[in-house]
Amino acid sequence: PAVEAFPNPFSPEEGPLTFRNLPEGSSLCIFSPSGELVRSLSPKEGKTKVEWKGDNDAGYLVGSGVYLYVVRDPQGGTQVGKVALVRR
C-alpha cells in the first residue's frame, strides 16, 4: 500500500504529522526544499506508522515550507512524497 501522510498541510503547533502504511523495517527521511536531510525516522518494530513533530534531527523546529519524504523498505523499494509544514 502507498504511504500516507496526514494532515497535509500540517502545523506543528496543532499536532504531529502522521505517516502510515510504512513497510515493516523501513526508514523515512525528510528533506528540505534545498535537498538537505532534515529528519530520519523509523517505525518501532512491528509498527507501520511514525509521527513527525516538525523538528530536525537536532530537535529544533524547522521553518514553513514544502518538504520531500523518502521511504525505503528492506527490499530496496522506494516511495516519495511531499508534505507542507505551516508555522503559525
Summary of the structure (lengths in Angstrom):
residues: 88
radius of gyration: 12.2
end to end distance: 32.5
largest distance: 39.0
contacts: 236
relative contact order: 0.31
helix: 3%
strand: 44%
